Each structure stands twice: as C-alpha cells, then as structure tokens.
C-alpha cells in the first residue's frame, strides 16, 4: 500500500527568532550543538588557531570545546598571555597528530589533483565534440587509441556482440515456440 504524501516536512529554512517552547529549545540546541562543534573544529584545523568555546544549554548545562585543550586556552586567556601556550601534550602524541594531519592533507591533495584532471579531460572532450556529431565508440579511429582505450573498446565490442547473440537467441526461441504451439 503506497502512502499518498510525505510524512515529514523535510528540510526547511527556519526563521531566526527566539523559540518560545522550552522543549523545542532543547531539541534545537541538541541538534545544532554538534554542527557548531564541527565548524569550530574546522576553523582550528584550517587556520591553526587556539579556540575556547563555552555555551550553556537552555537547561543550564555547560558545554565546552577547546583546542588544543580547554585548560591551555583558558590559562592563556586568564593570564593575559599572548604567546603561544605551553601545551602539556606529549611530544610523541603531537608528532603523531601532525603526521596524521599531513597524511590527510596528502590524500586530499591527490584527490583534488585527480578531480582537476578529470575536469580537464571533460573540458577537452566537450571541446572536441562541440559543433559536430559526437564520436560514437564504434566509430573511434583505432590507430590513435592507447592500449587501455583499445582494451576498453574491445570489451565494449564483446559486450555488444554478446547482447546481440542473446537477443537473436531469444527471438529464435520465441519464433520456434510460436511455430510449435499454434493457437
């Protein structure tokens, strides 16, 4: 049995105004808190900043986030110390964190390079096909193809021929069955 409509309103823009109902305030806070933490974490990674974030839920419960730690940022703030904090993080842990960050950056850069290369290839193909009939794979100039492209073309031909044989077999079987079992 199919339902006749949506069960929820989906994702909608919410007007920025004070929420009156206490239950709705708690729900909104709990849903948005993780998003705020995520954004703060992104700022610390992208900008290399020290951040201390403290907020209180509508129920009065405190929530905090600190980078590199809440204590180091709070001590720096309350001591009016503008120099970088002397963090109590063990050097091995810090080295491991930096190594992991560098590894993630390398993975991101490689994925970005691959994405850029794919976009350039797409642009090149679009330029080659603009203003004329698009080249069909079976009309490719095989003398200009690389080994990988020739293997791809071979597999396409094989798939096409196999599909052709399957279709012929089905039609022959259907014709044979129709001739054997006349109404």
N, C-alpha and C positions, 0 to 999 in steps of 0.2 A: 504494500500500500504506500503510494507516494504522498509526501506531505505537500500541502498546497502553498506553502510560503516559507519564508525564513523564520527560524525560531529565535534568532537574536537580531539586534540592530546592527551588528558588525562594528567595524572600527569607524568612529565618527569624531569630528572635531569638537572639542569641549571648550565652551566659553570660559575665559579667565574671570572667575568671580568666586567669592567666598562660598564654600559649601556649607549649607545650614545644618544638615542632619549629621549627627555625631558618627553614626555607623558608616555613612558614605565617606566622611573624612578619614576614618581609619582604613577603609578599603583603598581609597585613592592613595593614601600615604604608603601603604604596604606595597602597592603595585608600582609606584613611581620611585620608591627608595632604591631599588636595585638599578634602575636606569640612571639615577643620579650618581650612584657609586661607580657605574661603568664609565660615565662621562668624566668623572674626576680622575679615575684611573687612566683613561686615555690622555688627559691633559698631562699627568705626571710622566707618562712614557714619551709622548710627543715633544714636550717642552723641557723635560728634565727638571721639573720644579718640585719643591717640597710643599706639600699641601696638608692642611689640617681642616677637616670638615666635621662640624658637630651640629646636630639638629635634634629636636625633641618631637616625638610623635604627638598626635592630638591627645593621647592618653598620658602624656608626660614622661614617657620612657626615652632616655637619651640614646642616640645612635651616633657613631663617630667613624671617621675614616682618616687615616694619616699615612703619609708617605715621606720618608722611609719608615717612620714609626710615629705613633701619636706622641710618645714621650719626647722624642728628639725634636719634633717640630714645636711642641708646647714649651719645652725648655728654651728653645731658641727665641720664641715669642716673648715669654715672660722675663727673660734675662736681657732683652733688648740687644741680643747678639745678632748682628747681621752677617757674620761669617758663616760659612757652611758648617753644618753640625758635625760634631764628632760622634759618629754613629757607633753604636755598640754591636753592629752586625759583624759577625766573624769574617775575616778576610776570605776564607775559603768559600763561605756562603755567598759573599758578594761577588767573588770571581765566577762562581757557578751561575749566578743570576746574569752577570754581564755576558758570559758565554752563551747562555740560552737566548738572551735578547739578540745577540749578534747572529745566532743561528736562525732565529725567526726573521730577522731583517734580510738575511741572505735568501731565505725561502721566498719571502715577499718580493724581493728584487727579481729573482729568477721568474716567478710567476708573472710579474709585471712585464719583464722582457718578452716572455712568450706571448702574453696578451698583445703587446705592441706589435710583435712580429706578425701575429695572426691578423691584426687590424690592417697592417701594411699590405699583407698578401690579399686581403679582401678588397682594399682600395685598388690594387693593381689589377685584380680580376675584374672589378667593376669598370675600370678604365678600358681594359681590353675588350670588354663586351659592349660598351656603350656605343650607340649609333649603328649597330649591326645585329644580326641574328646571333643569339648566344650559341657558343660552340656546344654541341651535344657530345657526350662522352664517346659515342661510337664514331664520331667524325674527327677525332683527335689525330693530329699529324704524329704518327708513332716514331718518326725519325727524330723528333725534337723532345721526346719524353725521356725522363730519367728512369733508372732501373726500378725504383719504387713506384713511379707512376705507371710503368709498363705492367708491373705485377698487379697493381690495383685495377688497371684496365682489363687484364686477363681474368681476374676474379669477377669483375662485372660481366664480361662476356660469358663466363662459365655459368654464373647465376641466371643470366638472361636465357641462355640455351637450355638449361635445366628446367626453368619455368616454362619455356616453350614446349619441351617434351612432355612435361606434366599436363599441360593444357591439352595438347594433342591426344595424349593417352586418355584423359577424361572424356573428350569429345568422341573418340573412337569407341570407348566403352559405352557411352550413352547411346550412340548410334547403334551399336551391336545389340544392346539391351532392348532398344525400341524395335529393332527388326525381329528379334526373337520372341518378344511378347506383344504382338499387335492386339489392340483392343477389340 
